[in-house]
């Protein structure tokens, strides 16, 4: 892919507390943009979180105003290496920019954004990862980092990312020692209120872990 742009983001809804001490970085899916998931900040209603909704670095090849993390239509996921590096570099700047440490940062996303979150999140000492209707585009390997807790949901009726891909991802992540909270819903490729409720619980648990 061409026309790689610097990563940009839109920030938390104004109702989030200025004293928030955790950060959620949220990545949109193929052909969407940061505005697509922006309403999640208000819907999750977690005052101890700031949110950053990140625009992918590539223009979508068919959808005006749409963005892409890489080209899903190419056999080698053209653009993935560039997006991976850009996202890693971006995340490593956030502690200075937001005054919230990487250890209090959660990376997550929907569909292609979920795949990017699993890819990059496993390489950094972050607080957690979530993938909604996501998948893996690589085989995870054990590393010196302890994998952060991972939350995954998927629809049994998803016709965009088949449920088998989510199940395979769950097993692959567990095979490298990751703790994966995985739940299936009778839904398609979407984020309905029950999924938001489970995501809210996951994020609460990271910000206020049991003693």
C-alpha positions as CSV (number, residue, x, y, z in Angstrom):
1,X,0.0,0.0,0.0
2,X,1.1,3.6,-0.6
3,X,0.4,7.0,1.1
4,X,1.4,6.0,4.6
5,X,0.2,8.7,6.9
6,X,1.4,9.5,10.5
7,X,-1.0,8.0,13.0
8,X,-3.5,10.4,14.4
9,X,-6.3,10.0,17.0
10,X,-9.3,11.7,18.4
11,X,-9.5,11.8,22.2
12,X,-11.8,10.9,25.0
13,X,-15.4,12.3,25.3
14,X,-15.5,15.4,27.5
15,X,-17.4,13.6,30.2
16,X,-14.4,11.4,31.1
17,X,-12.8,12.4,34.4
18,X,-9.6,14.5,34.1
19,X,-8.2,12.4,36.9
20,X,-8.4,9.2,34.8
21,X,-5.3,7.0,35.4
22,X,-5.8,4.4,32.6
23,X,-5.8,4.7,28.9
24,X,-7.6,2.7,26.2
25,X,-6.3,2.9,22.7
26,X,-8.9,1.7,20.3
27,X,-8.5,0.7,16.6
28,X,-11.2,0.7,14.0
29,X,-11.8,-1.9,11.3
30,X,-11.1,-2.1,7.6
31,X,-12.7,0.8,5.7
32,X,-13.8,2.7,8.8
33,X,-12.0,5.5,10.7
34,X,-11.5,6.7,14.2
35,X,-15.0,8.3,14.3
36,X,-16.6,4.8,13.9
37,X,-15.8,3.6,17.4
38,X,-15.7,7.0,19.1
39,X,-19.1,6.5,20.7
40,X,-17.7,3.6,22.7
41,X,-16.1,6.0,25.2
42,X,-19.4,7.4,26.4
43,X,-21.1,3.9,26.2
44,X,-18.4,2.3,28.4
45,X,-18.9,5.0,31.1
46,X,-15.6,4.3,32.9
47,X,-14.4,7.6,34.5
48,X,-11.0,6.3,35.3
49,X,-10.2,5.8,31.6
50,X,-9.1,8.2,28.9
51,X,-9.6,6.9,25.3
52,X,-7.8,7.5,22.1
53,X,-9.4,6.4,18.8
54,X,-6.7,6.0,16.3
55,X,-6.9,6.5,12.5
56,X,-5.2,3.8,10.5
57,X,-2.3,5.1,8.4
58,X,-3.5,4.0,4.9
59,X,-6.5,5.3,2.8
60,X,-8.9,2.6,2.0
61,X,-8.7,1.6,-1.7
62,X,-12.5,1.8,-2.3
63,X,-14.2,3.7,0.6
64,X,-13.9,7.5,0.7
65,X,-12.8,8.7,4.2
66,X,-12.2,5.0,5.0
67,X,-8.9,4.0,6.4
68,X,-7.0,0.6,6.5
69,X,-4.3,-0.9,8.6
70,X,-3.2,-3.0,5.7
71,X,-4.6,-4.4,2.5
72,X,-6.9,-7.3,3.2
73,X,-7.2,-8.0,-0.5
74,X,-3.5,-8.8,-0.9
75,X,-2.2,-12.3,-0.1
76,X,0.7,-10.9,1.9
77,X,-1.3,-8.2,3.8
78,X,0.5,-5.4,2.0
79,X,1.2,-2.6,4.5
80,X,1.1,-4.7,7.6
81,X,4.8,-4.2,8.5
82,X,4.6,-0.5,8.1
83,X,1.4,-0.3,10.2
84,X,2.9,-2.5,12.9
85,X,5.9,-0.3,13.2
86,X,3.9,2.9,13.2
87,X,1.6,1.6,15.9
88,X,4.4,0.4,18.1
89,X,6.2,3.7,17.8
90,X,2.9,5.6,18.5
91,X,2.2,3.6,21.7
92,X,5.7,4.2,23.0
93,X,5.1,8.0,22.8
94,X,1.9,8.0,24.8
95,X,3.3,7.8,28.3
96,X,5.0,11.2,27.7
97,X,2.0,12.7,25.9
98,X,-0.7,11.5,28.2
99,X,1.2,11.1,31.5
100,X,-0.4,7.6,31.8
101,X,2.2,4.8,31.8
102,X,2.3,2.0,29.3
103,X,1.6,-0.4,32.2
104,X,-1.8,1.3,32.6
105,X,-2.6,1.2,28.8
106,X,-5.1,-1.2,27.1
107,X,-4.9,-1.7,23.4
108,X,-8.0,-3.0,21.6
109,X,-10.1,-2.9,18.5
110,X,-12.7,-4.2,16.2
111,X,-12.2,-6.6,13.3
112,X,-8.9,-5.6,11.5
113,X,-8.3,-3.3,14.5
114,X,-8.6,-6.3,16.8
115,X,-6.1,-8.2,14.7
116,X,-3.6,-5.3,15.0
117,X,-4.2,-5.1,18.7
118,X,-3.3,-8.7,19.2
119,X,-0.3,-8.4,16.9
120,X,1.3,-5.3,18.5
121,X,-0.1,-5.7,22.0
122,X,1.8,-9.0,22.6
123,X,5.1,-7.2,22.0
124,X,4.7,-4.5,24.6
125,X,4.3,-4.4,28.4
126,X,0.8,-3.1,28.4
127,X,-2.1,-3.7,30.8
128,X,-4.4,-5.6,28.5
129,X,-5.6,-6.3,25.0
130,X,-9.1,-6.7,23.6
131,X,-10.2,-8.0,20.2
132,X,-13.9,-7.7,19.2
133,X,-14.7,-9.8,16.1
134,X,-11.0,-10.0,15.5
135,X,-8.5,-12.6,14.3
136,X,-4.8,-13.4,14.2
137,X,-2.7,-12.9,11.1
138,X,0.4,-14.4,12.6
139,X,1.5,-17.3,14.8
140,X,2.3,-16.0,18.2
141,X,5.6,-17.1,19.8
142,X,6.8,-17.2,23.4
143,X,8.9,-14.1,24.3
144,X,10.5,-12.6,27.3
145,X,7.4,-10.5,27.9
146,X,4.5,-12.0,29.9
147,X,1.4,-11.7,27.7
148,X,-1.1,-9.3,29.1
149,X,-4.7,-10.4,29.8
150,X,-6.7,-10.7,26.6
151,X,-10.4,-10.3,26.1
152,X,-12.0,-11.6,22.9
153,X,-15.6,-11.8,21.7
154,X,-17.0,-13.1,18.4
155,X,-20.3,-13.7,16.8
156,X,-21.4,-17.2,15.9
157,X,-23.2,-15.7,12.8
158,X,-20.3,-13.5,11.7
159,X,-20.1,-13.6,7.9
160,X,-17.1,-11.3,7.7
161,X,-14.6,-13.0,10.0
162,X,-15.7,-16.6,10.5
163,X,-16.1,-17.9,14.0
164,X,-13.4,-20.6,13.3
165,X,-10.8,-17.8,13.0
166,X,-11.6,-16.5,16.5
167,X,-11.5,-20.0,18.0
168,X,-8.1,-20.7,16.3
169,X,-6.8,-17.4,17.6
170,X,-7.9,-18.2,21.2
171,X,-6.1,-21.5,21.1
172,X,-2.9,-20.1,19.6
173,X,-2.8,-17.4,22.2
174,X,-3.3,-19.8,25.0
175,X,-0.5,-21.9,23.6
176,X,2.0,-19.2,24.4
177,X,0.8,-18.7,27.9
178,X,-1.7,-15.9,27.4
179,X,-4.7,-15.6,29.7
180,X,-7.6,-15.3,27.3
181,X,-11.2,-14.5,28.3
182,X,-13.2,-15.6,25.3
183,X,-17.0,-15.4,24.7
184,X,-19.2,-16.0,21.8
185,X,-22.5,-14.3,21.1
186,X,-25.4,-15.1,18.7
187,X,-24.6,-12.1,16.5
188,X,-22.9,-11.1,13.3
189,X,-20.0,-8.7,12.7
190,X,-21.0,-6.0,15.2
191,X,-20.7,-4.6,18.7
192,X,-24.1,-5.0,20.5
193,X,-24.8,-3.9,24.1
194,X,-24.0,-7.3,25.6
195,X,-20.5,-7.2,24.1
196,X,-20.1,-3.6,25.5
197,X,-21.1,-4.9,28.9
198,X,-18.5,-7.6,28.9
199,X,-15.8,-5.2,27.7
200,X,-16.7,-2.8,30.4
201,X,-16.2,-5.5,33.0
202,X,-12.8,-6.5,31.5
203,X,-11.6,-2.9,31.6
204,X,-12.9,-2.3,35.1
205,X,-11.0,-5.4,36.2
206,X,-7.8,-4.1,34.8
207,X,-8.2,-0.7,36.5
208,X,-9.3,-2.2,39.8
209,X,-7.9,-5.7,40.0
210,X,-9.0,-7.9,42.9
211,X,-6.8,-7.7,46.0
